[in-house]
Amino acid sequence: MANRLHVVLADDDDDDRMIFEDAFNQVRIGHTLDMVDDGYALMQYLENATEFPDIIFLDLNMPGKSGKECLKEIRADPKFREVAVAIYSTSASATDLEDTFIAGANIYVKKPSDFLELKKILAHILSISKLYVTDGLNRNNFMMSFLEGPKVRTPKSAIVLPLDIPPDVRLN
């Protein structure tokens, strides 16, 4: 899918999935969206996929298999190495941000309370992801964080940390 982004959302909340889908469909970038409602369904989806998604938006707090557990499984399997993972969570915890970064997440997005803000964030992330797909860049060398709060309010002030850390190096 060199010209269309293939995106998967894993989120157990029906309302959050609906809002994400509405915002996603209003972003004018060539893309497709598949959605699953829990971690088990995500891993089943990935195991059965004939083409892997370009990016997965992954809720951290899902019953059964959490987003953190899914992230660890995804990063442990070499066939998913090129799949970007965006943590999509209500948590703005520095611990969650650090833990998911160390586990291999590429992007951390705090779920915004404003629909317009969600559209802006998605447009920004999808634009960057499309560049990675169309230009063949390595997804292991970027990390972004979109958090609401006093320090970071909009995609324009996002924290962007360019990283060039080999996938086999663990940070402690």
C-alpha positions as CSV (number, residue, x, y, z in Angstrom):
1,M,0.0,0.0,0.0
2,A,2.6,2.5,-1.0
3,N,0.1,5.2,-1.8
4,R,-2.5,4.6,0.9
5,L,-1.9,4.4,4.6
6,H,-3.3,1.3,6.3
7,V,-4.3,2.2,9.9
8,V,-5.6,0.0,12.7
9,L,-7.2,1.3,15.9
10,A,-7.4,-1.0,18.9
11,D,-9.7,0.5,21.5
12,D,-12.3,-1.2,23.8
13,D,-14.4,2.0,24.1
14,D,-17.2,2.2,21.5
15,D,-17.5,5.9,21.8
16,D,-13.8,6.5,21.4
17,R,-13.7,4.3,18.3
18,M,-16.6,6.2,16.8
19,I,-15.1,9.6,17.5
20,F,-11.7,8.4,16.2
21,E,-13.3,7.1,13.0
22,D,-15.2,10.3,12.4
23,A,-12.1,12.4,12.8
24,F,-10.1,10.0,10.8
25,N,-12.5,10.1,7.9
26,Q,-12.3,13.9,7.8
27,V,-8.6,13.9,7.3
28,R,-7.9,14.2,3.6
29,I,-5.0,11.7,3.3
30,G,-5.3,8.5,1.3
31,H,-5.9,5.9,4.0
32,T,-7.9,2.9,5.2
33,L,-9.0,2.2,8.7
34,D,-9.7,-1.1,10.4
35,M,-10.8,-1.2,14.0
36,V,-10.7,-3.9,16.7
37,D,-12.2,-3.7,20.2
38,D,-9.5,-5.4,22.4
39,G,-5.9,-6.6,22.6
40,Y,-6.8,-10.2,21.8
41,A,-8.6,-9.1,18.6
42,L,-5.7,-6.9,17.6
43,M,-3.2,-9.8,17.9
44,Q,-5.5,-12.1,16.0
45,Y,-6.0,-9.5,13.3
46,L,-2.2,-9.1,12.9
47,E,-1.6,-12.9,12.8
48,N,-4.2,-13.3,10.0
49,A,-3.2,-10.1,8.1
50,T,-2.0,-10.6,4.5
51,E,-0.7,-7.0,4.6
52,F,0.5,-5.4,7.9
53,P,-0.8,-1.9,8.8
54,D,1.5,1.0,8.4
55,I,0.5,2.3,11.9
56,I,-1.5,1.0,14.8
57,F,-3.2,3.3,17.3
58,L,-3.2,1.3,20.5
59,D,-5.2,2.1,23.6
60,L,-3.3,1.2,26.8
61,N,-6.1,0.3,29.1
62,M,-8.1,-2.5,27.5
63,P,-9.5,-5.4,29.5
64,G,-8.1,-8.9,28.8
65,K,-4.9,-8.0,27.0
66,S,-3.7,-4.5,27.6
67,G,-2.1,-2.2,25.1
68,K,1.3,-2.6,26.9
69,E,1.1,-6.3,26.5
70,C,0.2,-6.0,22.8
71,L,3.0,-3.5,22.3
72,K,5.5,-6.0,23.8
73,E,4.2,-8.8,21.6
74,I,4.3,-6.7,18.5
75,R,7.9,-5.5,19.1
76,A,9.0,-9.1,20.0
77,D,8.0,-10.4,16.6
78,P,10.4,-9.4,13.8
79,K,7.7,-9.6,11.1
80,F,6.0,-6.5,12.7
81,R,9.3,-4.5,12.9
82,E,8.2,-2.0,10.2
83,V,4.7,-1.3,11.8
84,A,4.6,2.0,13.6
85,V,2.7,1.9,16.9
86,A,1.0,5.0,18.3
87,I,-0.1,4.7,21.9
88,Y,-3.6,6.4,22.1
89,S,-4.5,6.8,25.7
90,T,-6.4,8.9,28.3
91,S,-3.2,8.7,30.5
92,A,-0.7,11.6,30.5
93,S,1.5,9.7,33.0
94,A,5.2,10.2,32.5
95,T,5.6,6.6,33.6
96,D,3.3,5.3,30.8
97,L,5.1,7.5,28.3
98,E,8.5,6.2,29.3
99,D,7.4,2.6,29.6
100,T,5.8,2.5,26.2
101,F,8.7,4.3,24.6
102,I,11.2,1.8,26.1
103,A,8.9,-1.0,24.9
104,G,9.0,0.3,21.3
105,A,6.2,2.7,20.8
106,N,6.8,5.3,18.1
107,I,4.2,7.9,19.1
108,Y,2.3,8.7,22.3
109,V,-1.0,10.5,21.9
110,K,-3.1,11.6,24.9
111,K,-6.7,11.3,23.8
112,P,-7.9,14.9,23.3
113,S,-11.2,16.0,24.7
114,D,-11.8,18.2,21.7
115,F,-12.8,16.8,18.3
116,L,-11.1,19.5,16.3
117,E,-7.9,18.8,18.3
118,L,-8.2,15.1,17.5
119,K,-8.5,15.9,13.8
120,K,-5.4,18.1,13.9
121,I,-3.4,15.5,15.7
122,L,-4.5,12.7,13.3
123,A,-3.7,14.9,10.3
124,H,-0.3,15.6,11.6
125,I,0.5,12.0,12.5
126,L,-0.9,10.6,9.2
127,S,1.0,13.1,7.2
128,I,4.2,12.1,8.9
129,S,3.4,8.4,8.6
130,K,2.6,8.8,4.9
131,L,6.1,10.3,4.4
132,Y,7.6,7.4,6.1
133,V,5.7,5.0,3.9
134,T,6.2,6.8,0.6
135,D,9.8,7.7,1.2
136,G,10.7,4.3,2.7
137,L,12.1,5.9,5.9
138,N,12.9,3.8,9.0
139,R,10.2,4.1,11.6
140,N,12.6,3.2,14.4
141,N,14.0,6.7,14.5
142,F,11.2,8.9,15.6
143,M,9.1,9.4,18.7
144,M,6.4,12.0,19.1
145,S,4.2,12.9,22.0
146,F,1.0,14.8,21.9
147,L,-0.2,15.6,25.4
148,E,-2.7,18.0,26.6
149,G,-1.6,20.3,29.4
150,P,0.4,23.3,30.1
151,K,3.6,22.2,28.3
152,V,2.1,20.7,25.1
153,R,-1.2,21.8,23.7
154,T,-1.2,21.4,19.9
155,P,0.5,19.4,17.2
156,K,2.5,22.5,16.4
157,S,4.2,22.3,19.8
158,A,4.6,18.5,19.8
159,I,7.7,17.0,21.3
160,V,9.6,15.4,18.4
161,L,12.7,13.4,19.4
162,P,14.7,12.0,16.5
163,L,16.2,8.7,17.6
164,D,18.6,6.3,15.9
165,I,18.6,3.5,18.4
166,P,19.1,0.0,17.0
167,P,16.0,-2.2,17.8
168,D,18.1,-4.6,19.8
169,V,19.3,-2.0,22.3
170,R,17.3,-1.7,25.5
171,L,17.2,1.5,27.5
172,N,17.0,1.2,31.3
